[in-house]
Amino acid sequence: MEPVDPLISELTGFLKNAREDDLRLLLTSLLTPAEIEALVQRLGILDGLARGTPQREISERLRVGIATVTRGSRVWQKENDLLRRYFPRAK
């Protein structure tokens, strides 16, 4: 098995040039519906945190446990500079 870094580089290169239809096909080919849903939920958590939405409200809106939102909050705090580039609504 190849080291992870070269694979991430290949995936990054693909994502830069991929069309939306290609990305959709890639995701549905590589991930199960449950994995896609989990990814969508995690992005929703980060989006809610960027907007300043209270964690309890995010939990209720996305129907995820508060612990899941808290985990997202820890990621948000740790990787804040990076995430602000992708979630520009952050205060």
CORSULKA-V978612 format. One record per pair of residues at least 12 apart in sequence whose C-alpha atoms are under 6 Angstrom apart, sorted by sequence separation. I is the first residue (numbers start at 1). J is the second residue. If there is no record, write none. Layout:
# CORSULKA-V978612
i->(I	I)
j->(J	J)
This chain:
# CORSULKA-V978612
i->(51	50	51	50)
j->(89	89	90	90)
